[in-house]
Amino acid sequence: MLLVGNGCLITQDDGSPLIEDGCVAIEDGLIAEVGATADLQRRHPAAQFVNARGRLIMPGLINTHMHLYSTFARGMALKDEAPGNFLQILERVWWRLDKVLTLEDVYLSAMVALIDCIKNGTTTIFDHHSSPGAVTGSLFRIAEAARRTGVRSCLCYEVTDREGAEITDQSIEENRAFLENCKQSEDSLLRGLFGLHASFTLSDKTVARCTRLAAELDAGFHIHIAEAEADVAQCQREYGKRVVQRLHDLGILGSKTIAAHCVHVNDAEIDVLRGSKTNVIHNPESNMANAVGCAPVLEMMHRGVRVGLGTDGYTTDMFESLKVANMLQKHQTGQPGAGWTEAPAMLFSENAAIASDCFGRPVGKLIPGAYADVIVVDYDPPTPLHSANIASHILFGVSGRSVVTTIIGGRIVMEDRKLLEIDEQEVMAKARVSSEKLWKRF
Ligand SMILES: [Zn+2]
């Protein structure tokens, strides 16, 4: 048994959100008990003890929309004129980068980003992968990196028609092979979804192939929906309807499906998203930086749509994403009070619910029976901290760099900011060599 105690325990459980001088007891990868440090230590005298030294003990954070493959774009010079709109961003950056990735690049990109996740306290990710030049085996290389680092990961390969029929076939097959593998595996750290790029790069015929296969495999989808106005315009032009309606008619929406962005959705589409119980993922930093607009997330949440929080590859630090989600709503609505409750709800409640459904037991809460994904955060509150103001302390006092210890499924992967099982410098050195070669092919 492992005890993590002697800290201010934030459970994210509504019933008992804060325990001063709290402790979690971990056994077989799960949280066995939550309570006062003295009590748990008395009852489990032989347990290994991680001393939080008065810091915060929290559930590990969850990122519900990520692109690990974007890692090598950091610092990369573009070959063309700077993009002037969303489609040009895809054509001049991402669709050029993903095409020249090798399987080794895919693995190293994932290793770097997953190490970064651990260092920022992100213990679960939902990744959306693309590497058209190296499709076959790509999800298995990412899974290898996930196992090596220990980060709980739900993976998928984005199927698209934009690279030609052969790549489409390979992509569908990669999803199938990985999903089959997940079904047979006992690995509680790995799950899969059926990946689709976006409405504007998918024909009805390709989507129909994917829905048939996903139904056989009992899998949901992970797709970008109405990220930019261009996606909506193309859909209306080609199919005479808006994106959410088209994908609903094609059988893509549902309670297992992750719909990233949903920036350009109208009232009727919000009803469809709610009715189909689709999980919408807000990516505030990405949307702002790509200048695609602000998703109507407050409206969606008030009307009962489940809205989680992702980063779209912009960062691995969910505390940063939380801050931006909070600010964006104030900026967008002109109301300084907007988003106070919704931004923390996206990160701490909705992401936890999405991950719990996907991984089959509670994730993102420190309650008995949940997966033991726990972080220790170096934060000494300068003002009173109590159960009613936790979100405000986290929003203004904590960043990813504050995370000192990360535990995933009961395994201590970082202690006092040192990774225990990985030579971080060696991974970064290999990544610099590979990324330099990739930049030449870009
Ligand atoms: Zn994305």
Boltz pocket constraint, residues with backbone or C-beta under 6 A from the ligand:
constraints:
  - pocket:
      binder: B
      contacts: [[A, 65], [A, 66], [A, 67], [A, 128], [A, 224], [A, 260], [A, 312]]
      max_distance: 6.0
